[in-house]
């Protein structure tokens, strides 16, 4: 059985460290969550495409676009919290 490629982003490490050090931390912001989902779906789409799962890759691409758009909408800016 072929091994699937793994990669760990700095965000994964930060999230794991936060989970280990402070289980009472507030939940991540919508912007952070959407950005994280965009990163994950990008990697999953590439994996699906490499494996010839084109329809699944396409659906993951759509999810990535939506997550990226959501993250941008929720970015803090001047006068926004």
Secondary structure as UniProt FT lines:
FT   HELIX           10..21
FT   TURN            23..24
FT   HELIX           30..50
FT   TURN            51..52
FT   HELIX           54..73
FT   TURN            78..79
//
